[in-house]
Amino acid sequence: MDPRFTRQEMAFLSPTNTTEAHGLKSALHTAWSALREMASLPRRRRVFAELSALGDRELADIGLTRTDIPRVFDRDFATEFSVSRRAAIVALAPANCNTADSKTAEAA
């Protein structure tokens, strides 16, 4: 048995136009995404339970509130969280805290 495909077999297997190819690719992508979501459910439940078990003070230490817990797995939450945290760090940093300038001043 030859593992290579003949031209007739390839013609049968390959889509006849790009619409069919796109449809097949889209269907496979959707199926793969669904499988990944199902595979990540046990981990997500475990993380959700661990975050729910934390006290309000412990959540505040990591920059979360109890209302943030359900949103932790949203795609937009990580972006919003990192942007707001970066803005808070910049707001708290002293205006004259530039590491390159301080090293230069120490050398002089």
C-alpha positions as CSV (number, residue, x, y, z in Angstrom):
1,M,0.0,0.0,0.0
2,D,1.4,3.3,-1.1
3,P,1.1,6.2,1.5
4,R,1.2,8.8,-1.3
5,F,-2.0,10.2,-2.8
6,T,-2.7,10.0,-6.5
7,R,-3.8,13.0,-8.4
8,Q,-7.4,11.8,-8.5
9,E,-7.4,11.3,-4.7
10,M,-5.9,14.8,-4.2
11,A,-8.5,16.3,-6.4
12,F,-11.2,14.6,-4.4
13,L,-9.7,15.6,-1.1
14,S,-8.9,19.2,-1.9
15,P,-11.8,21.8,-2.0
16,T,-12.8,23.0,-5.4
17,N,-12.9,26.7,-4.5
18,T,-11.7,29.0,-1.8
19,T,-15.2,29.3,-0.2
20,E,-15.2,25.6,0.6
21,A,-11.6,25.8,1.9
22,H,-12.5,28.8,4.1
23,G,-15.6,27.1,5.4
24,L,-13.7,23.9,6.2
25,K,-10.9,26.0,7.9
26,S,-13.4,27.9,9.9
27,A,-15.2,24.8,11.0
28,L,-12.0,23.2,12.1
29,H,-10.9,26.3,13.9
30,T,-14.3,26.4,15.7
31,A,-14.0,22.8,16.7
32,W,-10.4,23.2,17.9
33,S,-11.4,26.3,20.0
34,A,-14.3,24.4,21.6
35,L,-11.9,21.5,22.5
36,R,-9.4,23.9,24.0
37,E,-12.2,25.5,26.1
38,M,-13.4,22.1,27.3
39,A,-9.8,21.1,28.2
40,S,-9.3,24.3,30.2
41,L,-12.5,24.0,32.3
42,P,-11.0,22.0,35.2
43,R,-8.1,24.4,35.6
44,R,-10.5,27.4,35.3
45,R,-12.8,26.0,38.0
46,R,-9.8,25.3,40.3
47,V,-8.5,28.9,39.9
48,F,-12.0,30.3,40.4
49,A,-12.5,28.3,43.6
50,E,-9.0,29.3,44.9
51,L,-9.8,33.0,44.2
52,S,-13.2,32.7,45.8
53,A,-11.6,31.2,48.9
54,L,-9.3,34.2,49.4
55,G,-10.3,37.0,51.8
56,D,-11.0,40.5,50.7
57,R,-7.6,41.7,52.0
58,E,-5.7,38.9,50.1
59,L,-7.6,39.8,46.9
60,A,-6.7,43.5,47.4
61,D,-3.0,42.5,47.8
62,I,-3.1,41.0,44.3
63,G,-5.1,43.9,42.9
64,L,-8.4,42.2,42.6
65,T,-11.8,42.7,44.2
66,R,-14.5,40.1,44.8
67,T,-16.4,41.4,41.8
68,D,-13.4,40.9,39.5
69,I,-13.3,37.1,40.1
70,P,-16.0,36.1,37.5
71,R,-14.3,38.4,35.0
72,V,-10.8,36.9,35.4
73,F,-11.3,34.6,32.5
74,D,-12.7,37.3,30.1
75,R,-10.4,38.0,27.2
76,D,-10.6,41.8,27.8
77,F,-9.9,41.6,31.5
78,A,-6.2,40.9,31.3
79,T,-5.7,43.9,29.0
80,E,-7.8,46.2,31.1
81,F,-6.1,44.9,34.3
82,S,-2.6,45.4,33.0
83,V,-3.4,48.9,31.6
84,S,-5.0,50.0,34.9
85,R,-2.2,48.6,37.0
86,R,0.5,50.3,34.8
87,A,-1.4,53.6,35.1
88,A,-1.5,53.2,38.9
89,I,2.2,52.4,39.1
90,V,3.0,55.5,37.0
91,A,0.8,57.6,39.2
92,L,2.5,56.4,42.4
93,A,6.0,56.8,41.1
94,P,7.8,60.0,42.0
95,A,8.4,62.3,39.1
96,N,12.2,62.4,39.6
97,C,12.6,58.6,39.8
98,N,14.6,57.9,36.6
99,T,17.1,55.1,37.1
100,A,19.5,56.3,34.4
101,D,19.7,59.8,35.9
102,S,20.3,58.4,39.4
103,K,23.1,56.2,38.3
104,T,24.7,59.1,36.5
105,A,24.4,61.3,39.6
106,E,26.0,58.6,41.8
107,A,28.9,58.2,39.4
108,A,29.7,62.0,39.5
